[in-house]
Amino acid sequence: MSGPTLVIELAAQPSPSVLREFRALTVKLSSRFNEQRPGFYDVNVPAERLGVEGRWDPDWRKPFPLPLLGAPSVSEGEEFTDLMGVDPRRLEGHRPFLVYLMGPGVGDERLFEDEHADQPDIEAVLGFRPTHAVNVSACCNSRIDHVLTALLTAAVMDVVGGVVSAELLDGQAPVVSGLPGVLGTTDDDWAVLGTAEFLRAWVRHPAFRLVK
């Protein structure tokens, strides 16, 4: 993918009812929805549907603030102006993503096996061996795509559960370690494991950035 990817690690295959909720959520958040197979969605997601609102800048080439609206921990009227990005309306505001469940019996089994072939540190933090996963992959790599990847992943986790695994850039481990919802980091600080609460807290941090 040309943008960042987050992985939701699951301890069991989602039930049919959870899969229906997963599909319904993805349809609701998308302006364009293409189901390639059950649990695999090629979509465009408007920033506003994830609570991110852009503002016009007289010079569209300059960064501009992206206040996050409607997040559970945001006080009424509070804005986070430290998040900067490309004007999503200049880019039509409908960001492309692939959101897909993978693992035994659901699809992309070989990809799941390859991605989970050697992750003893992650399993130690999780306390379980993942049987399935959901990947949330951005197809673009602007600042707005990093923000929306985190928020879209958190929304999916609200439905399917699981623990997010996020690779870290050098020096990010101290930044994320004190955030709410962090379950732990790997011994070499290459990845952090956390809840949806963690993603929503991290995306508001001035040093937020996902690994491309």
Secondary structure, DSSP 4 states (H G I P E B T S, - for coil): --S-EEEEEESSPPPHHHHHHHHHHHHHH-SEEEEEETTEEEEEEEGGGGTB-----SSTTS-EE--B-S-TTPPTT---TT-EE--TTTTTTEEEEEEEEEBTTTB-HHHHHHHTSS-HHHHHHHTS--SEEEEEEES--SHHHHHHHHHHHHHHHHHH--EEEEE--TT-HHHHHTSTTEEEE-TTSSEEEE-HHHHHHHTTSTT-----
